[in-house]
Amino acid sequence: MRVAYLTNHIGQTGVNQVIRDLVHVMNENGHNCKVFYLKEVGKPVSFECEVSKLNCVEELEGYDIIHTHGIWPELYLLKHLWHKFRNENGERTKQITTLHCYCFQDFLDLYGKLEGILLGLLYLLTKLPFGKVVCLSKDMMKYYNSYIPKRKLTYAYNTRIIDEPIPGLTKEEQCEINGIKGDGILIGMNCVLLYRKGIDVMLKAMALLPERYRLFVAGDGKERKTFEQMACEVGVSDRVLFAGMKKDAFRYLPYYDIYALPSRSEGFPISLLEAAACGCKVVASRLPAVEECFSEEEIAKFDMPDEKALAEAILRIEDDDQMGRKLQTAYQEKYSPQRFCERYAEIYGF
């Protein structure tokens, strides 16, 4: 089978991590993949297939599957709704898209009420060309049931393919993380610095935790200065390091004693799967995907936005050495690359 993946750009994003993992599992099963993108960007993701900027719609001819990710590629295909794609045998190409978020929740957070609602409506409109619309969980399917025909909706849980052994840190990076950790207990977060990620709640929880707890945040974003100021206001700036954007942030997971995911909204968090694959202990908010996919024995859950509950969950798992292993077992049994591949083979009709 020939599969074309269409994305907005090939920079370092969660969406492109999903595409990279899709390409990997499809290649391993003998399928021919190519990634097309719409615009140039620095620091591209490395894909295990041919990659090309899309210059005209005719370049998407001859594929069995066109799998689109993101609103701009969807708009591109909506613009060319008249174009009837066919594979090399003259059969109609299957057009599939994946939804990576809860549109109104996330867009209102990112863009404000009016613009968020308008973009959410546009986001729903762009699903018209697609025969199948893939959600990241059963809960996400329920969310979109009112907006998209049920016959089009399906779901596939994400996976995360991490190099083994995990690439190590440079000496400079080791010094940086050891400097904040010292002889304490290190909590890690790998995320974009946005309100939606719950960093404000994590900082308030840090103020409730004993001095031995430290926080390392790998990532950057538009609200970084706000969070840095907040760390000072709640009196934890000496125990928190905002380390900025880190390439392949999963490399830091072996250095974390606990991984924290206090998000207000997520599709199916890639960083959680990375932590699960590495056997980290995880504390997470009761996101729909977390509730659907992981038990209380695998993840220490808490209700957002309750910093006291978050602090209690962290203290609860400090000495629980079994939780990380149980989470890793759940990942291997239900969210491994093999399961991921099997699910997409069903969706693609292989």
C-alpha positions in Angstrom: 0.0 0.0 0.0 1.1 3.6 -0.7 0.3 6.0 2.1 0.7 9.8 1.9 0.8 11.8 5.1 0.0 15.5 4.9 1.0 17.9 7.6 1.3 21.7 7.9 5.0 21.7 8.5 7.6 19.1 9.7 8.8 20.9 12.9 9.0 19.5 16.4 5.4 19.0 17.4 3.3 16.3 19.0 1.4 15.9 15.7 4.5 15.2 13.8 5.7 12.7 16.4 2.5 10.8 15.8 3.1 10.9 12.0 6.7 9.7 12.6 5.5 6.8 14.6 2.9 5.9 11.9 5.6 6.0 9.2 7.8 3.7 11.3 5.2 1.0 11.9 3.9 1.2 8.3 7.4 0.8 6.9 8.0 -2.2 9.2 5.0 -3.8 7.7 6.1 -3.3 4.1 4.0 -0.2 3.1 5.4 2.7 1.1 5.0 6.0 2.9 5.7 9.7 2.0 5.3 12.8 4.1 4.1 16.0 2.4 4.1 19.4 4.1 2.8 22.9 3.3 5.4 25.3 4.7 9.0 25.4 5.7 10.1 25.5 9.3 13.3 25.1 11.2 14.5 22.1 13.2 12.5 19.4 11.3 11.5 16.0 12.6 13.3 13.2 10.9 11.0 10.7 9.2 11.9 7.2 7.9 10.6 7.9 4.4 10.7 10.4 1.6 9.6 14.0 2.6 8.6 16.7 0.2 6.9 20.1 0.2 3.5 19.9 -1.5 3.5 22.2 -4.6 0.3 21.0 -6.3 -2.6 18.8 -5.6 -1.7 16.4 -8.4 1.3 15.2 -6.3 -1.2 13.4 -4.1 -2.3 11.2 -6.9 -1.5 7.5 -7.0 -1.8 6.8 -3.2 -4.1 4.3 -1.6 -4.4 6.4 1.6 -4.1 10.1 2.1 -3.9 10.7 5.9 -4.1 14.3 6.9 -3.1 15.9 10.2 -4.0 19.5 11.2 -6.4 22.2 10.2 -4.3 23.8 7.4 -3.8 20.5 5.5 -7.5 19.9 5.9 -8.3 23.3 4.5 -6.0 22.5 1.6 -8.0 19.4 0.8 -11.3 21.2 1.4 -10.2 23.8 -1.2 -9.6 20.9 -3.7 -12.8 19.1 -2.8 -13.5 18.8 -6.5 -10.4 16.7 -7.0 -11.1 12.9 -7.1 -7.9 11.2 -6.0 -7.2 7.7 -7.3 -4.5 5.1 -6.6 -2.3 3.4 -9.2 -5.1 0.9 -10.0 -7.6 3.7 -10.7 -9.5 3.0 -7.5 -10.6 5.9 -5.2 -8.1 6.9 -2.7 -9.2 6.7 1.0 -9.0 10.1 2.7 -8.5 10.0 6.4 -7.8 12.7 9.0 -6.9 12.6 12.7 -8.3 14.9 15.4 -5.6 15.7 17.9 -7.6 17.9 20.3 -11.0 18.9 21.8 -11.4 21.8 19.4 -13.6 24.2 21.4 -11.8 23.6 24.7 -8.4 24.1 23.3 -9.1 26.9 20.9 -10.9 29.0 23.5 -7.8 28.6 25.7 -5.4 29.5 22.9 -7.3 32.3 21.1 -10.0 33.6 23.4 -13.8 33.2 23.3 -14.8 34.7 20.0 -11.9 33.7 17.9 -11.8 30.3 19.5 -15.5 29.6 18.7 -15.0 30.7 15.1 -11.9 28.6 14.6 -13.7 25.6 16.2 -16.5 25.9 13.7 -13.9 26.1 10.9 -12.2 23.1 12.3 -15.4 21.1 12.1 -16.1 22.3 8.5 -12.7 21.1 7.3 -13.7 17.4 8.0 -16.1 17.4 5.0 -13.6 15.7 2.5 -12.8 12.8 4.7 -14.4 9.3 4.7 -12.9 8.5 8.1 -12.2 10.8 11.0 -9.9 9.3 13.6 -10.2 10.4 17.3 -7.5 9.7 19.9 -9.9 8.0 22.4 -13.5 6.8 22.7 -14.2 9.9 24.9 -13.1 12.1 22.0 -15.5 10.2 19.7 -18.3 11.1 22.1 -17.2 14.7 22.1 -17.4 15.0 18.3 -20.6 12.8 17.9 -22.8 16.0 17.9 -20.7 17.6 15.1 -19.5 14.9 12.7 -21.5 12.0 11.3 -21.1 8.9 13.5 -20.4 6.7 10.5 -17.2 8.7 9.8 -15.9 8.6 13.4 -13.4 6.0 14.7 -10.6 6.0 17.2 -7.0 4.9 17.6 -4.9 5.3 20.7 -1.4 6.9 20.2 1.8 5.1 20.8 5.4 6.4 21.3 8.4 4.8 19.7 11.6 5.7 21.7 15.1 4.6 20.8 16.6 2.0 23.0 18.7 2.6 24.8 17.5 6.1 25.4 20.1 8.6 24.2 22.0 10.1 27.1 22.3 13.8 28.1 25.3 15.9 27.2 27.6 16.9 30.1 26.1 20.3 30.0 22.6 18.9 30.3 23.6 16.6 33.1 25.1 19.4 35.0 21.9 21.5 34.5 19.5 18.8 35.8 21.8 17.6 38.6 22.1 21.2 39.7 18.4 21.5 40.4 17.9 17.9 41.6 20.8 17.7 44.1 19.9 15.1 46.7 16.2 15.9 46.4 13.2 14.3 44.6 12.9 15.5 41.1 9.5 16.0 39.4 9.7 16.5 35.7 7.4 18.1 33.1 8.0 18.0 29.3 5.5 20.4 27.8 4.7 23.7 26.0 4.3 26.5 28.6 0.6 27.3 28.3 -2.1 27.7 30.9 -3.8 24.6 29.6 -0.8 22.5 30.7 -1.6 23.2 34.4 1.9 24.6 35.3 0.2 27.2 37.6 -1.3 24.3 39.6 2.0 22.5 39.7 3.8 25.6 41.1 1.1 26.0 43.8 1.5 22.3 44.7 5.3 22.8 44.9 4.7 25.4 47.6 2.8 22.7 49.6 5.5 20.0 49.2 8.5 19.6 51.4 11.8 21.3 50.5 13.2 18.0 49.2 11.0 18.3 46.1 12.3 20.0 43.0 10.7 20.7 39.6 12.4 20.6 36.2 10.3 21.9 33.2 11.5 21.1 29.7 9.8 23.3 27.2 9.0 26.9 26.2 5.9 28.9 25.3 4.2 32.2 25.4 3.4 32.1 29.1 6.9 31.3 30.4 7.5 34.7 32.0 4.1 34.5 33.7 5.0 31.1 35.3 8.5 32.3 36.2 7.0 35.2 38.0 4.5 33.0 39.7 7.2 30.7 41.0 8.7 33.7 42.7 5.4 34.8 44.1 4.6 31.4 45.7 8.2 31.1 47.0 9.5 28.1 45.0 11.8 29.8 42.4 14.9 28.2 44.1 13.4 24.7 43.6 12.1 25.1 40.1 14.0 25.3 36.8 12.4 26.3 33.5 15.0 24.8 31.3 13.6 25.9 27.9 13.0 23.9 24.8 14.9 20.5 24.8 15.4 18.3 21.7 14.0 14.8 22.4 12.9 15.8 25.9 12.1 12.1 26.7 15.9 11.8 27.2 15.3 13.4 30.6 12.8 10.8 31.8 15.4 8.5 33.5 16.4 11.5 35.7 12.9 12.2 36.9 11.7 10.5 40.1 8.1 11.4 39.2 6.6 12.7 36.0 3.7 15.2 36.3 0.9 15.8 33.9 -1.5 18.3 35.5 -3.1 19.4 32.2 -6.6 20.9 31.9 -7.1 19.4 28.4 -5.2 17.0 26.2 -6.1 14.7 23.3 -3.9 11.7 24.1 -0.7 13.1 25.6 2.5 11.9 23.9 4.6 12.8 27.0 2.5 10.4 29.1 3.2 7.5 26.7 6.9 8.4 26.8 6.8 8.2 30.6 4.9 4.9 30.4 7.3 3.4 27.9 10.2 4.3 30.3 8.4 3.0 33.4 8.3 6.3 35.2 6.0 7.0 38.1 3.3 9.4 36.9 0.9 11.7 38.6 -1.8 13.1 36.2 -5.0 15.0 36.2 -8.2 13.1 35.5 -8.1 13.8 31.8 -10.6 11.8 29.7 -7.8 9.8 28.0 -6.2 9.1 31.4 -9.5 7.9 32.9 -10.3 5.8 29.9 -6.9 4.1 29.5 -5.1 3.8 32.8 -6.2 2.6 36.3 -5.5 4.0 39.7 -2.9 1.4 40.2 -1.0 2.6 37.1 -1.2 6.4 37.5 -1.8 8.6 40.6 -4.7 10.7 39.5 -6.1 13.9 41.0 -8.9 16.4 40.2 -7.9 19.7 38.5 -7.4 22.5 39.4 -6.7 21.3 43.0 -3.1 21.9 44.0 -3.6 20.2 47.4 -4.8 17.1 45.7 -1.8 17.2 43.3 0.6 17.5 46.2 -1.1 14.6 48.1 -0.9 12.4 45.0 2.8 13.2 44.6 3.5 12.3 48.3 1.4 9.2 47.9 3.6 7.7 45.2 7.0 8.8 46.5 7.8 5.4 47.8 5.6 3.3 45.5 8.1 1.5 43.3 5.5 -0.7 41.7 3.5 2.0 40.0 6.0 2.8 37.3 6.4 -0.9 36.4 2.6 -1.4 36.3 2.3 1.6 34.0 5.0 0.3 31.7 3.2 -3.1 31.5 0.0 -1.4 30.6 1.8 0.5 27.8 3.3 -2.7 26.4 0.0 -4.6 26.5 -2.3 -1.9 25.1 -0.4 1.1 23.6 2.7 -0.5 22.1 3.7 0.2 18.5 2.4 -3.2 17.6 -1.1 -2.4 18.9 -0.9 1.0 17.2 -0.1 -0.6 13.9 -2.8 -3.2 14.2 -5.4 -0.5 14.9 -4.4 1.6 11.9 -4.3 -1.5 9.6 -8.0 -1.9 10.5 -8.7 1.8 9.8 -6.8 1.8 6.5 -8.4 -1.5 5.5 -5.2 -3.4 4.9 
